[in-house]
Amino acid sequence: MSARPASGNDTAAALRATAHRLDAEDPLRPVRERFTLPEDVVYLDGNSLGALPKAVPDRLARVVAHEWGALGIRSWTESGWWEAPERVGELIAPLVGAGPGQVVVGDSTSVNLFKALVAAVRLAGEGRDEVLVDSSSFPTDGYIAEAAVRLTGHRLVPVLPAEVPGRLGPRTAAVLLNHVDYRTGRLHDLPGLTAAVHEAGAYAVWDLCHSAGALPVGLDAHGVDLAVGCTYKYLNGGPGSPAFLYVRAAHQAAFDSPLPGWNSHAEPFGMRPSYTRAEGATAGRVGTPDILSLLALEAALGVWEGVDLAAVRAKSLALTDFFLECVDRYVPAGSLESVTPAAHEERGSQLALRTPRAAALMPRLIARGVVGDFRPPDILRFGFTPLYVGFADAERAARVLAEELGAGD
Ligand SMILES: *Cc1c(COP(=O)(O)O)cnc(C)c1O
């Protein structure tokens, strides 16, 4: 990073004044009131575990005491538990640019990746024996892809997203890509790569863990075939909240899940010996949904009411730009390197700064109320969640980072 030396109090006063002005002008500022945030903490880890929406505790307490405690088994019908996976899917759909009937919630991202990838290669049919997988991906994606192709008899081809167009061909069945890299924060070209995959006659599966709730995705508009994503990151569903699966309407009739449990049966209470797939996104369900987590997520999704995703994206870029500017001013040249692309069209909603001292630094930042995380071997990650992080937070985080860097080991 081309840092200028910290020039003391004047710099800090100017940056704080800018932060104050930007916070005052921020149209999303009131949304922060929808969250419970710890006192005096700058929470920059919403890309790992989103903050607690205020509506969740009361809703969960009522689900437990009334729906479970008082109604018991009746709640599967009377409280709408049975349809919750599809109902919550409809709340997520507009956040990822999906029309109705294509998103279902349940299981973890890892499990949904398995369903999506196997379903994609089955859609591709005979004669295509290769699956391209983003080799820079979150490890679970690679593990699951490896196990999936071992079962289906395909060959795994690890590639960087930029290499995908050059590796596509008549043998490619499916391609699994991450929208935003979990480590570097790099945003990949979903429209362009999806078009290239289709050009080759293959199917595109996208992992949206670090983009759902952080920026517009446009699944329908860009022709994505299948997609999965977490709900405990930018969607604030709580620890271990169930993931989502998108199955494009055009593929639903042929969607062949490798985990066809009774919840995806056309007539689940018919208790038939043979399997008939349900219609729509329901075909992606497996077994009994985890109702408590699912209903906590449903309550959490209320924070999106009236929120414009274009405003979220604009604020995310402004916040990350401002944080980088503050780091540039406060931190001595050469002590940090940003591995997140500077270009807006290649940036997600987190910044990754590299320093050999990262492992020792992050606990010290956390002790001072600046919560980010560390990814081996040398990356400090700072997630900027526009619904509840402000510009004064960004200034303070950069200042504390500079102070701790200057303090020596
Ligand atoms: C967070 C994340 C996951 C998490 O998977 P789980 O099965 O929900 O634990 C998977 N993939 C990516 C890219 C992630 O960022």
PDBQT file of the ligand as one rigid body, heavy atoms in Angstrom, charges set to zero:
ROOT
HETATM    1  C1  LIG A 501     -18.930 -19.842   4.913  1.00  0.00    +0.000 C 
HETATM    2  C2  LIG A 501     -18.760 -20.688   3.702  1.00  0.00    +0.000 A 
HETATM    3  C3  LIG A 501     -19.182 -22.020   3.677  1.00  0.00    +0.000 A 
HETATM    4  C4  LIG A 501     -19.755 -22.651   4.910  1.00  0.00    +0.000 C 
HETATM    5  O1  LIG A 501     -20.318 -23.883   4.686  1.00  0.00    +0.000 OA
HETATM    6  P1  LIG A 501     -21.217 -24.577   5.806  1.00  0.00    +0.000 P 
HETATM    7  O2  LIG A 501     -21.515 -25.889   5.268  1.00  0.00    +0.000 OA
HETATM    8  O3  LIG A 501     -22.424 -23.689   6.011  1.00  0.00    +0.000 OA
HETATM    9  O4  LIG A 501     -20.412 -24.621   7.072  1.00  0.00    +0.000 OA
HETATM   10  C5  LIG A 501     -19.063 -22.728   2.494  1.00  0.00    +0.000 A 
HETATM   11  N1  LIG A 501     -18.538 -22.151   1.385  1.00  0.00    +0.000 NA
HETATM   12  C6  LIG A 501     -18.101 -20.874   1.384  1.00  0.00    +0.000 A 
HETATM   13  C7  LIG A 501     -17.535 -20.270   0.145  1.00  0.00    +0.000 C 
HETATM   14  C8  LIG A 501     -18.181 -20.116   2.542  1.00  0.00    +0.000 A 
HETATM   15  O5  LIG A 501     -17.746 -18.856   2.543  1.00  0.00    +0.000 OA
ENDROOT
TORSDOF 0
